[in-house]
Amino acid sequence: MRSLFIRAWFAAALSGSLAAQVKPGLDTTTWVVMGEGLAAGMGNFGLSSPLQNFSFPAQAAAQMHTGMSQPLFEPPGIGNFIGTPTQEVRLHTYPQGSVRQFYSVPDSQVTSPPVFLTNLSVPQLTLTDSLSLRPAPPIAQRDMKQTTVNLILGFPQLFLDRVPLWTQFEYAQAMNPTMVLIELGYYEALDAAVNLDPARLPDPSVFGAQYATLVAGMATNHAQVIVATIPNPLDTAYFSSPATAASIVGANPSVIISDWQITAQDYVARAALSVISFQLLSASVAPLPAGSVLTASTAQDLTARINALNAQIVNVARAQRAVVWDLAGFLHQVKVGGVAAGSLTLTADYLGGFYTLDAVYPGPTGNALIANNLLSFLNATYGKGLPLIDTAKVAALDPVVLYQKPAGAPGHIIRRK
Amino acid sequence: MLAMLTASCYGSAFSIAELGTRAAGMGTAFIATADDPSAIFYNPAGIAFLPGRHMQMDALAVVGLFRFTPSATPVDQVVPANGYSGSIRPHFIPVASMYMTQQLTERMTFGFGVFVPFGLAANFTNFNDSDPALTKFVGRFAGTRAALQEYWFQPTLAYKITPNMSFGVGPAVVHTHLFIEQSILNPLDDGLTFGRDAANKFLPNLPVDEAAAILARLLPEGRSRVAGTANEFGLSAGWLYFHPRSKTSFGLMYRSAVTNHLGGKASFALGPATAIETYLPANFLYNAFPDQHVTGSFTTPATYGFGIANSRFRNTTIEADIRFQDYQRFNTVPLDFSINNASNSDIAVDPEKRLAFNFHNSINLAFGAEKPIGRTMSLRLGFMWDKSPVPDQSVGPFFPDANRLSFTVGATKKRGNRDFSLFYEAMRFENRVTNVAANDDIYTNGAYRNFAHLAGIAVHFDLGESILFGRH
């Protein structure tokens, strides 16, 4: 005969006095990305599906067999591009069918956009915006950032009744993610760099407090939070040393330094490269437009301030059980030594194959390499066996890797008269 | 008296053996002794040898320490440092039984007993519905609470065939109450089904399985509760023979299986609203899980027992029993829902849900001894081994069971026409580790470590040797 017993609550009370155990690991079921243009898949001066499909979150998610719902935009896409004049918001015209890409629903004549996104990255979005900027009608506004937010975070929500209009932060929470990647702060760094004004970067303590709010909000969902360090814009192709600039315009470095009074430690901005080329070709050297040269001292200040923000990110991560993915470190490595993609070696120079023509956001292969770095990081951190992307296959489809600087020795094209 | 008969206990599977304090002190080895009114439960033939009128009340308290440490959990699941505790409130559960006998003639005795041979009370609810999913009991989709009480109201007639042999039979009215609760909308199971159905609508840009996994996590978690009662008939019978010269007695007992046809109510509750609900028609999920009438059935096993006792050695009674229960009858519990998706596709409830348990038959060995100390006192010792009928696949929050070893002690003090008995039982469960692939999605695989303390008290009144029909 069986006997009888009951279970007692006092054992539970005992357990309550002990620390709870949390099994560490990574569940990739619902991966939400909170970022700005880099994670959105921006490139070549805009956000559109040809590059969004190769965004590093999309490529990494495919390796994880995890759904990555992105707000794909029909070309030519949307978005202001930093370092260029603000664009007007224009309604779509033929042959563009719709701004956002629609999908046919099986067994139906209906086409529909995805109701939910998991890549919530919005070009131009700052950390403050992530916490506070929400979609607002009408969907197309004079302000490009608001319009972009509307078309990403508020589409189709702005057309529906009684549905919430979430900020990026609220949207991420609502998706009940198992894994969150935060790639924010890069736009602030780019904004300060292209305007040659490091003071435009947020105060580290304020930034840290906002970042903590963000990470804590994800932690309440018990999502595994991965925070990316902020890349230094000096590691992009947007800024070239005089020597690199000389190789791009086909001039001798000494010409760049002497004719425009640039020191060897200064940086030449992307837009200045074409100005220098035209002046050399026309043999009429004139002062470069404002914003063309980032001085060494400003560069040092910028780097120090970005490092301070990254220190805040690391501190927040330590305090809140998030893990730090050193995206900045990876892009710095690319800048210093280039990176292999199959048989190709891509560099972070302008026209080096890693970055698109905007010089700030990478091309498909660049995104694949970033995704591989992320996957390797996840494998090492969580003991996962996520397969890496075959970058040679991506490169075979990627026009960006075909970008080439002028061949030959420096100065072979243009010589000082 | 009946108000005391609240049996809410949890058993190896769900049988209860300690329904007589004297018997329990002897490790429940009592089939061949059966010399107090609790014989109505242990061996109905025994009451034939009880002269006059007797009344006995037994009360039992059980304290269980139950621990479950899952071997696999969702990533970032918060697990208590010492594993999950199964628990019920209050801290111990009283289980009461009542027996009375009345000798009718020299050969015939009538008895009546109310007892609970099957009971269950499981409670792994360590959470509120609004708590974050990863802090809740990880096995909640397999079950959170269960309660079963099977009350036997058993009139019994025993007849002395010879001065040393009797048999007894007791037809019983059996009233059963069953309650089970479990979480629903598991993102790895039924929630995924919803996700697949909704994938093309909400995430047409993703492969269906990837979309379904995302959508399943957007559903509110809920709980289903099913409560039902049944009234059936059962039967107990026994045979007892005493061989005077060798002071040896033999006993046989039988208690029938009872198939309980339940009728009751199913109710559903959903957790806090989630993101997806604002995109669904008003009350869509609420309407998908309507409260409703439910029917079902399950069978409690038959019990077959044999015992042999001897009191020749130093005036000490020594008994050994073996009991067999055909628990394989408890294989599935079908629950049939009256409002279901067979006729209305907006309903998420299937016409029938079958809870599969697939128990094995079980065996129980009991050994006990009773030694009188003087004229008014007696002491007891006992030992019992229980083979669990619960297969690995069914070990979980409802049945965190394992084979058991029990040691018991007991004593009785007689005062006038009353005697008072006590017993204590230490029940050690074998540690059990399960690893059943089919349970991966409900997270019931892991280590089960249990122990239970049982203590009981009884008062027995000898109300005189009057015979109702005839002279003594």
Interface residues (C-beta under 8 A of the other chain):
Chain A: M1 R2 S3 L4 F5 I6 R7 A8 W9 F10 A11 A12 L14 S15 G16 L18 A19 A20 Q21 V22 K23 P24 G25 L26 D27 T29 T30 H65 T66 G67 M68 S69 Q70 L72 Q101 Y103 S104 V105 P106 S108 S112 P113 P114 V115 F116 T118 L160 R162 V163 P164 A174 M175 N176 T178 T220 N221 H222 A223 Q224
Chain B: S8 C9 Y10 G11 S12 A13 F14 S15 I16 A17 E18 T28 L60 V62 V63 G64 L65 F66 R67 T73 P74 V75 D76 Q77 V78 V79 P80 A81 N82 G83 Y84 S85 G86 S87 I88 R89 P90 H91 F92 I93 V95 G119 A121 A122 N123 N126 P132 A133 L134 T135 P187 N200 K201 F202 L203 P204 N205 L206 P207 E210 A211 A213 I214 L215 R217 L218 T274 A275 T278 Y279 T303 G305 R323 Q325 S362 N364 A366 M384 D386 P389 R404 S406 E425 M427 N450 A452 L454
